[in-house]
């Protein structure tokens, strides 16, 4: 499938399994952060929407205004962080490399790269929307 040209209805019909859709005030900013720090690939980037690819996994980013009639919109806080409690784990991303680029890309470093007792080296990076991104690698 060509993610640059696929129509919304064809893309939606192709989705399987578990889906992730993140709401943001600024799609382009979030896309820039994710591509810069985690080497994700972005498709159909606009002010309202983007498809992101991390390895073989796809997810979507939507702007708040695209959710105008969605019941979730009324639950979003006015002040950040809005993603509190959401941790997105990236098991195939070097945490040391991500950490090196994080602050320049606008992330807040919550935890520097650390070897954890569960067998992973990881760090925790908070984006402007409050989502915790956790790049990690096996020790």
N, C-alpha and C positions, 0 to 999 in steps of 0.2 A: 504494500500500500504506500502510495506517495503522500506523506503527511503534509506536504506543502500545498497540495491541490485537492485533497479529499474533501468532499462536501460534509457539512455538519451532520446530515442525516445518515450518510454512509459511514462516517466515523463512529457516530453513536451506535449504530447497529452492529459494528464490528467489535465493540468492547465486550470483554469476557472476564469472569473471575471477580477479583477485588479491584475496586476503582478508588482513586484518590483525586479529589478536586479541592484545591485551596482557593479561598477567597482572599483578595488583596485590594488595597486601595490603589495600587500602582502596578499593573501587570508588567510593564516594561522594566521597571526597577527590579522586581523580583526575578524576572528572566535573566537580566544582566548579572545579578548576584549568583544565581544558580549555575549559569554557564561559566562565569569567571572562576568560581571557587570549587565547583564540583565537576566541571567539564561535561555538563549535561548538554544535550542537543535540543534546540528550540525550533518549533515549526509554527507557522501561521501566527506569528507574534503581532498583536495589535494592542490598542488601548484597552480592549475588552477581554481578550482571550489569548491563550497560547497552549500548544501541546508541547509537553516536555518529555524527553526520552532519557532514561538513566539505564544504560546497558540495554537489556531487552524489555524493560518496564516502561510503561507510558503512564502519565498522569496529566491532569489539566489544571490550568490556572484561569480563574474568571475574576473580572472586576466586580466590585460591589454592585454597580449599576446594572449589570447583566442579570442580577438576581432580584430585580425590582418587585416581582410578584411571588417570589419564593418565601415560604414561611420562616426560613432561617435568617433572612436579612434583619428582621426586627430584633433578633437576639444578639447581634453583633455589638460589642461595646463601642462607644464613641471614642474612647481613649485607648491607645495601645497599652499593653500587648493584647491582641485579640486571640492569638493561638495558644494561650496558656494551657498547658497540659498535653499538647500535641507534640510528640517526639517522632521525628522522621529519621529512621536509621538507614544509612547508606553504607552497606557492608562491603562495598568494593571501591572505597575511596580512601586514599592515604590521609589520615588525620593530620599528619605533620605538614603535608603540602597544603591541605585546605586551611589549616591554621595560619600559614604564612600569608595567604591571600585574603583572609577573612575580614580583617579590620579595614583594609583599603577598599573592600567591596561593600562596606556598610554593615557588616555583621557585628554583633556584640559577642565577645568571647565570654561564655559562662564558665567553661573549663578548658584549660589548655590540654594538649595531648597527654594522655595518662594511660599507663598499663593497668588494666582492670583484672580483678580476680576471676572474672568469667571468661578469660582467655582472649580478650580483645584489647587493642590499643585504640583509644577513641578520644574525641574532644566534643564539646557541645557548643554550638554556635547559634545565636538567636538572631533571626532576621527582623526587619522593621515591623513585620506583622505579628511577631511574637511566636512564630513557630520555631521549635528547637530542632536543628539539623545536627545529626550525630554521625559524622564520617568515622568509619572504623575498619580495622584490618586485624586478622588473627595475629597473635603474638608469635 
